[in-house]
Every structure is written in C-alpha cells, then in structure tokens.
Amino acid sequence: MADGVFRDGLLAGKVAFISGGSSGINLGIAEAFVKAGAKVAINGRNVEKLEAAVKSLQAHGTAMGVAADVRDYAAVSQALQKVRDAYGEFDILVCGAAGNFPAPAVGMSSNGFKAVMDIDVLGTFNISRAAFEYLRKPGACVINISAPQAYLPMAMQAHVCAAKAGVDMLTRVLALEWGGSGVRVNTITPGPIDDTEGMRRLAPSEEGKQKIIDALPLQRFGKKDDIAQLALFLASPAASYITGSIMVCDGGQSLLGGGAIMAALM
C-alpha cells in the first residue's frame, strides 16, 4: 500500500461491507481493505457512481457494489443478502453513509434536519441490525464513521451534531450488547480530511482551506489514507481487545473546541 504501514494480506480471507463506500473517506477505506486482501462490497444510492467506484477497486482486488438507501431497512436487508450470497458471512462492517449541509437551526426545515438524522443514525442502525446475523462470531467488527460534531458544538451544524452524537452512543450500546457474541463495535472520528465532499462544502475556497490549516495543531489536512489506516488497525487482530471506543483522528482539532474551525471560516 503506497502510503500505508500495514502489510499486504492483513485481511486475506475476510469479507467487508462498507455503506457510503462509493466516494470520499469510505472509498479510501474500501481501497485499503481490498489491497489488504479482503473481499469488499460497497453500498451507495447513485448506481453510476457506485459502478465507477467498484471498477476502481477491482483494479486492486475483489469488489462488488450493491445499491440501496440506508434509510430503507428492507432495501438494506436485500443488499446485504446479495453480498452474503456472493461472498459469505461478513467479518467487517463499516457504516459510513452520512449527510451534511451548513444551515442555522432557524433557517433549517424539519425535513432537512430529519434527512441527516435518518441517513446518519437510522442508516447506521439499519445496516448494523440487518448485518448482525451475517457477522462471523467471534472476531467480527463494526466500524462506524462519526465526526467531531458529535462532541464539539458547531454553529450551522445542529443536525449533524445531533446525528453524530447519536452514532457515537449507538456504538457504545452495540458494543455492550454484541460483545458477548464476539463482535467488536468502534467509531472513527475524522477531522478535516482533504479531497472530500465535506471539506468542499465547509471550505470551498483556497483561502478557507488555509485558515483551517493554520488553526490545526498539526498544520495540515488529513488524508483519506490516514483514516483508512486506522480502519485497518481496528479491523485487524491488533485491535482484538478494543470495543466501544471513539477513535479520534483529527490533527488535534478537538483540542481547539468546535468554534475554532468555524471562526477560521468567518
């Protein structure tokens, strides 16, 4: 792996399902898993985008795509069944589908708030609940993708703050309930990651990007591979005694408080 530290074959023989896997951070995780030897299925709503992502993954290993809206439990169940039929039981589940748009609470519609809650919280529950029967026991793991908004209140992000806090608490509850079956459940919390839709929306200008970089303790944006390497660790035997953890990978953003990044953009 070009930028990675984990050896090839780390996930040989494993099966991974990644929701929201057709772009951004989640596609980066999918690529890392494929290169590490896993059979990977990615999920998304946009069929054209999904097919392009699968094609890129197949250049490195075994991959397939299944289209489904994570808010629709029946559709999720059907998608998971297709993957189960093709690859067998799952070893790794990554719940990464998410929604976001900047808006003040007063300027946000009820439907807008609900849409983000449904994609993030309900979607994470739907994928996890429907996949549980296919997870191998013991040794399986679930990795949820959260955001600093889960614990850092940010203006213009009431919906995301509420949704990601829900994802983090769901991680902890599932870790409690599923530990007896040998299933580990953890969260990755990425900070500002370059070349992602989230950062393009938050900081569309070069000036805005530089302001964020200047505010961060590590003085750089994260790379998608930074998150992928953490996901590889959590999916590997090296993390076999870690469950219920919120793993922050944010270049020190959380040390500044939620207002620091938003202030940099004002």
Stockholm file with secondary structure:
# STOCKHOLM 1.0

chainA/1-266         MADGVFRDGLLAGKVAFISGGSSGINLGIAEAFVKAGAKVAINGRNVEKLEAAVKSLQAHGTAMGVAADVRDYAAVSQALQKVRDAYGEFDILVCGAAGNFPAPAVGMSSNGFKAVMDIDVLGTFNISRAAFEYLRKPGACVINISAPQAYLPMAMQAHVCAAKAGVDMLTRVLALEWGGSGVRVNTITPGPIDDTEGMRRLAPSEEGKQKIIDALPLQRFGKKDDIAQLALFLASPAASYITGSIMVCDGGQSLLGGGAIMAALM
#=GR chainA/1-266 SS CCSCCSCTTTTTTCEEEEETTTSHHHHHHHHHHHHTTCEEEEEESCHHHHHHHHHHHHTTSCEEEEECCTTCHHHHHHHHHHHHHHHCSBSEEEECCCCCCCCCSTTCCHHHHHHHHIIIIIHHHHHHHHHGGGBCTTTCEEEEECCGGGTSCCTTCHHHHHHHHHHHHHHHHHHHHHGGGTCEEEEEEECSBSSSHHHHHHCCSHHHHHHHHHHSTTCSCBCHHHHHHHHHHHHSGGGTTCCSCEEEESTTGGGTCHHHHHHHHC
#=GC SS_cons         CCSCCSCTTTTTTCEEEEETTTSHHHHHHHHHHHHTTCEEEEEESCHHHHHHHHHHHHTTSCEEEEECCTTCHHHHHHHHHHHHHHHCSBSEEEECCCCCCCCCSTTCCHHHHHHHHIIIIIHHHHHHHHHGGGBCTTTCEEEEECCGGGTSCCTTCHHHHHHHHHHHHHHHHHHHHHGGGTCEEEEEEECSBSSSHHHHHHCCSHHHHHHHHHHSTTCSCBCHHHHHHHHHHHHSGGGTTCCSCEEEESTTGGGTCHHHHHHHHC
//
